[in-house]
């Protein structure tokens, strides 16, 4: 059972970390977009 469980945990942690990194990048891009809009005005 552990032989099957370890790769599943590894790949799920990798997927979660990639999704978290992407969401952080999207939030940063959104904040930069909003701040550039306010600077133009």
Buried (B, 14 or more C-beta within 10 A) or exposed (E): EEEEEEEEEEEEEEEEEEEEEEEEEEEEEEEEEEEEEEEEE
